[in-house]
């Protein structure tokens, strides 16, 4: 009996054990080689796993236990072989899509000088196609007839009618966003007074990273149904408006010269500030306690808008202080024309008592 057990172990487990040990030693080398091609990846671990599973299926292909159905769904018997094959197809398709979109497609994009939005669209479409093909192959391998998907489509249609309208709407909106591109990856947008950059356009929602490094998840349908400001749509140039008020004792011509000097000084230190169109000073009018001005400056990158406005405000305050130009603060004076004498007498007697 011990001899038969030993023979069984030698015939059935020795070779797989040797393969496992060999793959364990090869795994660090694969990770090192593939790590040079794809940064921060564990693709080597997956390659080792795939190699072992393929060896496992081929080595035990004549074993009855590999094809023994432990679950039966209708006419389909679920066995270990089907589970492993399905796992291989789905995960390999995912990693093939990832490798292509990170390693091969960027070379095509750079050759044709496509922007980030177009690159993201093609990456998503390529990923969807690969995964759909993988799912169909998995269904075929399991033994599911493709005609059964017509029944599934009918059930899905009923589900959409009752409870999946929102999910379907966001999915279709995501496809429209990828093709029509009212917003694209890298755009600076304003959503409900929140300023941020579009990072991802997924199947259901769009990820926006705010200037405070907060990630906002916005349903795709929002961008087609609501009012959204896209600062990067078309031309990225934006006009910055910096308001300021000075006292009535100030010389308006001097104020205009100083404000223009501020704009030109900022343009020397910040390449985002444009001198064409030229900076312009707008004399807004006569306020309650100040002469109101606005300086218009064009900025080439919307992401620098806050930084440029802050620098300009600092420069305005500094140069006005150097030239003794007062920036007044609002004042309110209360003038009493007449007061009831009886009210004053009551208040006086009240204080005396």
URVENNOR-V334285 format. One record per pair of residues at least 4 apart in sequence whose C-alpha atoms are under 8 Angstrom apart, sorted by the first residue. I is the first residue (numbers start at 1). J is the second residue. Records with the same first field share a line. If there is no record, write none. Layout:
I=J / J
This chain:
1=5
2=6
3=7
4=8
5=9
6=10
7=11
8=12 / 13
9=13 / 14
10=14 / 15
11=15
12=16
13=17
14=18
15=19
16=20 / 56
17=21
18=22
19=23 / 52
20=24 / 52
21=25
22=26
23=27 / 48 / 52
24=28 / 48
25=29
26=30 / 48
27=31 / 44 / 45 / 48
28=32 / 44
29=33
30=34 / 44 / 45
31=35 / 41 / 42 / 43 / 44 / 45
32=36
33=37
34=38 / 41 / 43 / 44
35=39 / 40 / 41 / 42
37=103
38=102 / 103
42=46
43=47 / 95
44=48
45=49
46=50
47=51
48=52
49=53
50=54 / 88
51=55
52=56
53=57 / 84
54=58
55=59
56=60
57=61 / 81
60=66
61=66
63=67
64=68
66=79 / 80 / 81
67=79 / 80 / 81
68=79 / 80
69=77 / 78 / 79 / 80
70=77 / 78 / 79
71=77 / 78 / 79
72=76 / 77 / 78
73=77 / 78
76=142 / 143 / 144
78=82 / 83 / 142
79=83
80=84
81=85
82=86 / 141 / 142
83=87
84=88
85=89 / 138 / 141
86=90 / 138 / 141 / 142
87=91
88=92
89=93 / 134 / 137 / 138
90=94 / 131 / 134 / 135 / 138
91=95
92=96
93=97 / 130 / 131 / 134
94=98 / 127 / 130 / 131
95=99
96=100
97=101 / 126 / 127 / 130
98=102 / 127
99=103 / 104
100=104 / 105
101=105 / 106 / 123 / 126
102=106
103=107
104=108
105=109 / 123
106=110 / 119
107=111
108=112
109=113 / 114 / 115 / 119
110=114
114=118 / 119
115=119
116=120 / 184 / 185 / 186
117=121 / 178 / 181 / 184 / 185 / 186
118=122 / 184
119=123
120=124 / 185
121=125 / 178 / 179
122=126
123=127
124=128
125=129
126=130
127=131
128=132
129=133
130=134
131=135
132=136
133=137
134=138
135=139
136=140 / 146
137=141
138=142
139=143 / 144 / 145 / 146
140=144 / 145 / 146
144=148
145=149
146=150
147=151
148=152
149=153
150=154
151=155
152=156
153=157
154=158
155=159
156=160
157=161
158=162
159=163 / 164
160=164 / 165 / 168
161=165
164=168
165=169
166=170
167=171 / 204
168=172
169=173 / 221
170=174 / 203 / 204 / 205 / 219 / 220 / 221
171=175 / 203 / 204 / 220
172=176
173=177 / 220 / 221 / 224
174=178 / 201 / 202 / 203 / 204 / 205 / 220 / 221
175=179 / 203
176=180 / 181
177=181 / 182 / 183 / 184 / 201 / 220
178=184 / 201
182=233
183=187 / 198 / 230 / 233
184=198 / 201
185=197 / 198 / 199 / 200 / 201
186=197 / 198 / 199
187=197 / 198 / 230 / 231 / 232 / 233
188=195 / 196 / 197 / 198 / 230 / 231 / 232 / 302 / 303
189=195 / 196 / 197 / 198 / 228 / 229 / 230 / 231 / 232
190=194 / 195 / 196 / 228 / 229 / 230 / 231
191=195 / 228 / 229
192=228
194=210
195=210 / 211
196=208 / 209 / 210 / 211
197=208 / 209 / 210 / 211
198=206 / 207 / 208 / 209
199=206 / 207 / 208 / 209
200=206 / 207 / 208
201=205 / 206 / 207 / 220
202=206 / 207
204=219 / 220
205=217 / 218 / 219 / 220
206=217 / 218 / 219 / 220
207=215 / 216 / 217 / 218
208=215 / 216 / 217 / 218
209=213 / 214 / 215 / 216
210=214 / 215 / 216
218=222
219=223
220=224
221=225
222=226
223=227 / 228
231=236 / 238 / 302
232=236 / 237 / 302
236=300 / 301 / 302
237=298 / 299 / 300 / 301 / 302
238=298 / 299 / 300 / 301 / 302
239=296 / 297 / 298 / 299
240=296 / 297 / 298 / 299 / 305 / 309
241=294 / 295 / 296 / 297
242=294 / 295 / 296 / 309 / 312 / 313
243=292 / 293 / 294 / 295
244=292 / 293 / 294 / 327
245=290 / 291 / 292 / 293 / 327 / 328
246=250 / 290 / 291 / 292 / 325 / 326 / 327 / 328
247=289 / 290 / 291 / 325 / 326 / 327 / 328
248=289 / 290 / 291
250=254 / 255 / 325 / 326
251=255
252=256
253=257
254=258
255=259
256=260 / 281
257=261
258=262 / 316 / 319 / 320
259=263 / 281 / 295 / 316
260=264 / 279 / 280 / 281 / 295
261=265
262=266 / 312 / 315 / 316 / 319
263=267 / 279 / 297 / 312
264=268 / 275 / 279
265=269
266=270 / 273 / 308 / 311 / 312
267=271 / 272 / 273 / 274 / 275
270=308
272=299 / 300 / 301 / 304
273=297 / 298 / 299 / 300 / 308
274=278 / 297 / 298 / 299 / 300
275=279 / 298
276=298
277=298
278=297 / 298
279=295 / 296 / 297 / 298
280=295 / 296 / 297
281=293 / 294 / 295 / 296
282=293 / 294 / 295 / 296
283=291 / 292 / 293 / 294
284=291 / 292 / 293 / 294
285=291 / 292 / 293
286=290 / 291 / 292
287=291 / 292
288=330
289=328 / 329 / 330 / 331
290=327 / 328
299=304 / 305
301=305
304=308
305=309
306=310
307=311
308=312
309=313
310=314
311=315
312=316
313=317
314=318
315=319
316=320
317=321
318=322
319=323
320=324 / 325 / 326 / 327
321=325 / 326
339=343 / 344
340=344
341=345
342=346
343=347
344=348
345=349
346=350
347=351
348=352
349=353
